[in-house]
Amino acid sequence: MQTELSTRLGVEHAVFGFTPFPAVAAAISRAGGFGVLGAVRYGAGEELARDLDWMEAHTDGRPYGLDVVMPAKKVEGVTEADIEAMIPEGHRAFVRDTLAKHGVPELAEGEASGWRITGWLEQVARSQLDVAFDYPVKLLANALGSPPADVVARAHDHGILVAALAGSARHALHHKEAGLDVIVAQGYEAGGHTGEIASMVLTPEVVRAVGPLPVLAAGGIGSGEQIAAGLALGAQGVWIGSLWLTTEEAELHSAALTRKLLAAGSGDTVRSRALTGKPARQLRTEWTDAWEDPDGPGPLPMPLQGLLVAEAVSRIQKYEVEPLLGTPVGQIVGRMDSVRPVQAVFDELTRGFERAIDRVNRIAGRA
């Protein structure tokens, strides 16, 4: 599964694996793919440096990348405390009442929320980049549009390719005009923040719009046959995220959440603003249902919603309150029916890819 882009980056397979877990990212790179570590769950740079040190020790010299979340524009002088002060009391009461309804215990006195999205704030993302540029990162991806121009220039100065996710050809053209090197065409089926155009339509639209820039197909990809389809549509690789959540190396730390993922079908996800304030595909739960209830206050815009629910999400996760317990995941969750090592997942992907190519060759009379 080699393409011009994978050859340029020095990887055997054009499979780019996004994950918040260093052990998964390292295993993807060792398996011949390109592991991309998501930085949004980290705070400032020191915590990230610890895990990048670990990555350096466990990737066997294979290349890897980093995914950050930062807006192209910012509002000067606004702190996290300023944003917290904008959250209406009615929304805080709604969170308290929803947790009380399900008997979710409080965190212990003095225990900090383990799920903070401060990584959405530009000053935090910039501190992460100050650290990342000291490591041999080969690709910097941004999940919230084109990075600021100075970040793109700085990455290029370090010889790092810059990528961004796009949910439409219009978004992809903006990335091209901003000087980015790789476009990730993320379809409606994908987990996390995603738009409204399905991958089968989106991928060729983006390829046509930004060529000759390389495009990665994302959303609804969890088999070798689907990888072959993405490449057939003109992509130079695939971007896979959800599939790694049920690998042995994933650090979910929740048997209940793993059970829910393994039991879920492709229809058991929903695009909801409940987690961050922007539409993000995730497991449908009583938590997402509560935020869609017309009698409720409705989600706040980003980043207010993420700050509002941070402690609540930590409590739900810590005490494994199953009716409320969820995670961002794509429709491909219907294929995630067993816990396996990353290498076993990769072996299945390559076998499926070979089957697809053989099938097409037979159809074309070349077998």
DAWO-V796484 format. One record per run of one state. SS is the DSSP state (A for helix, B for strand, O for the rest). FROM is the first residue (numbers start at 1). TO is the last residue. If there is no record, write none. Layout:
ss:from:to
SS:FROM:TO
SS:FROM:TO
This chain:
ss:from:to
O:1:3
A:4:9
O:10:14
B:15:19
O:20:21
A:22:30
O:31:33
B:34:38
O:39:44
A:45:58
O:59:63
B:64:68
O:69:79
A:80:84
O:85:88
A:89:101
O:102:117
A:118:120
O:121:121
A:122:132
O:133:138
B:139:142
O:143:148
A:149:157
O:158:160
B:161:166
O:167:168
A:169:177
O:178:181
B:182:186
O:187:191
B:192:193
O:194:198
A:199:210
O:211:213
B:214:218
O:219:223
A:224:232
O:233:236
B:237:240
O:241:241
A:242:246
B:247:247
O:248:254
A:255:263
O:264:268
B:269:272
O:273:279
B:280:283
O:284:285
A:286:292
O:293:303
A:304:318
O:319:327
B:328:328
O:329:330
A:331:335
O:336:339
B:340:340
O:341:341
A:342:363
O:364:367
